[in-house]
């Protein structure tokens, strides 16, 4: 909750089904698309097809950007993320 003031215009939060994330998405007024965990399924997906693997892939790409640029200014964080989405 300490970072909630730094986030604006969040549409969707992809997380596991823990209640803290449900509360956080409610506070953000964002959709909580959670990854269901089931021992009978091999793939863990949200209702609309997002997976934990895709979230981890995005985080790895962001870490690579940080390493290649030797860090980046938080002032331009949204532009870096937009560029990464455009590249994909």
ChimeraX commands (.cxc) that place a marker at each C-alpha (Angstrom):
marker #1 position 0.00,0.00,0.00 radius 0.5
marker #1 position 3.00,2.30,0.39 radius 0.5
marker #1 position 3.42,2.55,-3.40 radius 0.5
marker #1 position -0.24,3.12,-4.27 radius 0.5
marker #1 position 0.28,6.88,-4.66 radius 0.5
marker #1 position 2.99,6.26,-7.27 radius 0.5
marker #1 position 0.66,4.27,-9.52 radius 0.5
marker #1 position -1.93,5.90,-11.68 radius 0.5
marker #1 position -4.22,4.70,-14.43 radius 0.5
marker #1 position -3.72,0.99,-13.66 radius 0.5
marker #1 position -6.23,-1.06,-15.64 radius 0.5
marker #1 position -5.33,-4.62,-14.66 radius 0.5
marker #1 position -3.32,-6.34,-11.93 radius 0.5
marker #1 position -2.16,-9.86,-12.76 radius 0.5
marker #1 position -1.31,-11.81,-9.63 radius 0.5
marker #1 position -1.96,-14.99,-7.74 radius 0.5
marker #1 position -5.19,-15.34,-5.80 radius 0.5
marker #1 position -3.92,-14.01,-2.46 radius 0.5
marker #1 position -6.34,-11.69,-0.71 radius 0.5
marker #1 position -3.75,-8.91,-0.36 radius 0.5
marker #1 position -3.65,-8.56,-4.15 radius 0.5
marker #1 position -7.44,-8.53,-4.33 radius 0.5
marker #1 position -7.49,-5.67,-1.81 radius 0.5
marker #1 position -4.69,-3.84,-3.63 radius 0.5
marker #1 position -6.50,-4.03,-6.97 radius 0.5
marker #1 position -9.69,-2.81,-5.28 radius 0.5
marker #1 position -7.81,0.20,-3.89 radius 0.5
marker #1 position -6.37,0.90,-7.36 radius 0.5
marker #1 position -9.83,0.49,-8.92 radius 0.5
marker #1 position -8.22,-2.02,-11.31 radius 0.5
marker #1 position -9.33,-5.40,-12.53 radius 0.5
marker #1 position -7.75,-8.25,-10.57 radius 0.5
marker #1 position -6.92,-10.95,-13.09 radius 0.5
marker #1 position -5.52,-13.71,-10.95 radius 0.5
marker #1 position -3.72,-16.88,-11.92 radius 0.5
marker #1 position -5.56,-19.91,-10.69 radius 0.5
marker #1 position -3.41,-22.64,-9.25 radius 0.5
marker #1 position -4.54,-26.18,-9.73 radius 0.5
marker #1 position -2.50,-29.35,-9.20 radius 0.5
marker #1 position -4.25,-30.96,-12.18 radius 0.5
marker #1 position -3.21,-28.29,-14.68 radius 0.5
marker #1 position 0.23,-27.92,-16.23 radius 0.5
marker #1 position -0.27,-24.29,-17.24 radius 0.5
marker #1 position -1.33,-21.64,-14.80 radius 0.5
marker #1 position -3.44,-19.08,-16.65 radius 0.5
marker #1 position -5.83,-16.26,-15.90 radius 0.5
marker #1 position -9.30,-16.29,-17.40 radius 0.5
marker #1 position -8.12,-14.19,-20.36 radius 0.5
marker #1 position -4.97,-16.23,-21.07 radius 0.5
marker #1 position -2.25,-14.38,-19.16 radius 0.5
marker #1 position 0.27,-16.65,-17.52 radius 0.5
marker #1 position 2.91,-16.44,-14.86 radius 0.5
marker #1 position 5.49,-17.20,-17.56 radius 0.5
marker #1 position 4.51,-14.09,-19.53 radius 0.5
marker #1 position 4.80,-11.93,-16.40 radius 0.5
marker #1 position 8.23,-13.42,-15.65 radius 0.5
marker #1 position 9.29,-12.87,-19.27 radius 0.5
marker #1 position 8.33,-9.20,-19.06 radius 0.5
marker #1 position 10.30,-8.79,-15.83 radius 0.5
marker #1 position 13.36,-10.42,-17.42 radius 0.5
marker #1 position 13.14,-8.06,-20.38 radius 0.5
marker #1 position 12.96,-5.07,-18.05 radius 0.5
marker #1 position 15.98,-6.34,-16.10 radius 0.5
marker #1 position 17.88,-6.66,-19.40 radius 0.5
marker #1 position 17.05,-3.07,-20.29 radius 0.5
marker #1 position 18.33,-1.91,-16.91 radius 0.5
marker #1 position 21.59,-3.86,-17.34 radius 0.5
marker #1 position 22.17,-2.67,-20.92 radius 0.5
marker #1 position 21.57,0.97,-20.03 radius 0.5
marker #1 position 23.36,0.75,-16.68 radius 0.5
marker #1 position 20.12,1.64,-14.91 radius 0.5
marker #1 position 17.51,4.11,-15.99 radius 0.5
marker #1 position 15.80,7.14,-14.66 radius 0.5
marker #1 position 12.40,6.52,-13.08 radius 0.5
marker #1 position 11.36,9.70,-14.84 radius 0.5
marker #1 position 11.47,7.76,-18.12 radius 0.5
marker #1 position 10.26,4.39,-16.80 radius 0.5
marker #1 position 6.96,4.55,-18.68 radius 0.5
marker #1 position 8.76,5.30,-21.95 radius 0.5
marker #1 position 11.08,2.31,-21.44 radius 0.5
marker #1 position 8.07,0.07,-20.79 radius 0.5
marker #1 position 6.21,1.46,-23.80 radius 0.5
marker #1 position 9.25,0.85,-26.00 radius 0.5
marker #1 position 9.48,-2.73,-24.72 radius 0.5
marker #1 position 5.81,-3.34,-25.56 radius 0.5
marker #1 position 6.29,-1.79,-29.00 radius 0.5
marker #1 position 9.30,-4.06,-29.61 radius 0.5
marker #1 position 7.20,-7.13,-28.80 radius 0.5
marker link #1:1,2 radius 0.2
marker link #1:2,3 radius 0.2
marker link #1:3,4 radius 0.2
marker link #1:4,5 radius 0.2
marker link #1:5,6 radius 0.2
marker link #1:6,7 radius 0.2
marker link #1:7,8 radius 0.2
marker link #1:8,9 radius 0.2
marker link #1:9,10 radius 0.2
marker link #1:10,11 radius 0.2
marker link #1:11,12 radius 0.2
marker link #1:12,13 radius 0.2
marker link #1:13,14 radius 0.2
marker link #1:14,15 radius 0.2
marker link #1:15,16 radius 0.2
marker link #1:16,17 radius 0.2
marker link #1:17,18 radius 0.2
marker link #1:18,19 radius 0.2
marker link #1:19,20 radius 0.2
marker link #1:20,21 radius 0.2
marker link #1:21,22 radius 0.2
marker link #1:22,23 radius 0.2
marker link #1:23,24 radius 0.2
marker link #1:24,25 radius 0.2
marker link #1:25,26 radius 0.2
marker link #1:26,27 radius 0.2
marker link #1:27,28 radius 0.2
marker link #1:28,29 radius 0.2
marker link #1:29,30 radius 0.2
marker link #1:30,31 radius 0.2
marker link #1:31,32 radius 0.2
marker link #1:32,33 radius 0.2
marker link #1:33,34 radius 0.2
marker link #1:34,35 radius 0.2
marker link #1:35,36 radius 0.2
marker link #1:36,37 radius 0.2
marker link #1:37,38 radius 0.2
marker link #1:38,39 radius 0.2
marker link #1:39,40 radius 0.2
marker link #1:40,41 radius 0.2
marker link #1:41,42 radius 0.2
marker link #1:42,43 radius 0.2
marker link #1:43,44 radius 0.2
marker link #1:44,45 radius 0.2
marker link #1:45,46 radius 0.2
marker link #1:46,47 radius 0.2
marker link #1:47,48 radius 0.2
marker link #1:48,49 radius 0.2
marker link #1:49,50 radius 0.2
marker link #1:50,51 radius 0.2
marker link #1:51,52 radius 0.2
marker link #1:52,53 radius 0.2
marker link #1:53,54 radius 0.2
marker link #1:54,55 radius 0.2
marker link #1:55,56 radius 0.2
marker link #1:56,57 radius 0.2
marker link #1:57,58 radius 0.2
marker link #1:58,59 radius 0.2
marker link #1:59,60 radius 0.2
marker link #1:60,61 radius 0.2
marker link #1:61,62 radius 0.2
marker link #1:62,63 radius 0.2
marker link #1:63,64 radius 0.2
marker link #1:64,65 radius 0.2
marker link #1:65,66 radius 0.2
marker link #1:66,67 radius 0.2
marker link #1:67,68 radius 0.2
marker link #1:68,69 radius 0.2
marker link #1:69,70 radius 0.2
marker link #1:70,71 radius 0.2
marker link #1:71,72 radius 0.2
marker link #1:72,73 radius 0.2
marker link #1:73,74 radius 0.2
marker link #1:74,75 radius 0.2
marker link #1:75,76 radius 0.2
marker link #1:76,77 radius 0.2
marker link #1:77,78 radius 0.2
marker link #1:78,79 radius 0.2
marker link #1:79,80 radius 0.2
marker link #1:80,81 radius 0.2
marker link #1:81,82 radius 0.2
marker link #1:82,83 radius 0.2
marker link #1:83,84 radius 0.2
marker link #1:84,85 radius 0.2
marker link #1:85,86 radius 0.2
marker link #1:86,87 radius 0.2
marker link #1:87,88 radius 0.2
view
